[in-house]
Amino acid sequence: LAPPVRVHDVGCGFGGLVQALTDLGFDATGSDLSREAVEGGRAYGNERIFQGSIEVLERFPPQDIIVMHHVIEHAIDPLALIRAAHCRLVPGGRLVVRCPNSRYIRSRLATIRAHWYGYPKHLHIFGPESLRRLLAQGGFAEVETGCTAKEMFWPDHLDYLTTVIRREPALIHSDPAELSSELVRGGEAKELYGVATR
């Protein structure tokens, strides 16, 4: 992708990822439903974040990348959110999603289950195949999913995102047999990621 790459972070919180991407030369913006989070980020000078959800993008040109880091599990209608993202990407643009993994083996322990599934905060929980189906039903023809063994916060997510932009093969799985094998081994995989290309 040629700079400046346009990136929008849906559910950006205080806008840490937006600020970090801006500092790296990206044309980054963010949106969050929380007025307090947006006001807090703006109080620290982050003027590129806005209250609302993906509809905020109606005021901007189509995006090269849209990020949803731990957002879809909170959405009332995750399919509508994914379809809206698809409409707001340039042809060839990418949606990068991260969410908890419903197949994480430790989430079945009583002491962890309530936190992991997080009802009523988490309205939906996805496994590898249901995340893949969601992205495909949202209109994306190219969908890649995988697992990671650690929870990621925005500094780690920034590293991951820049790797995706550079198309690092180690994080983007194209071989279904390799992916299936990874998922069988992946009972310890806390998080899922999905990269969907319009």
Secondary structure as UniProt FT lines:
FT   STRAND          6..10
FT   TURN            13..15
FT   HELIX           16..23
FT   TURN            24..25
FT   STRAND          27..32
FT   HELIX           35..43
FT   TURN            44..45
FT   TURN            47..48
FT   STRAND          49..51
FT   HELIX           54..59
FT   STRAND          63..69
FT   HELIX           72..74
FT   HELIX           78..87
FT   STRAND          89..101
FT   TURN            102..103
FT   HELIX           105..108
FT   HELIX           110..117
FT   TURN            119..121
FT   HELIX           128..137
FT   TURN            138..139
FT   STRAND          142..148
FT   HELIX           154..165
FT   TURN            166..167
FT   TURN            169..171
FT   HELIX           176..185
FT   HELIX           186..188
FT   STRAND          191..197
//
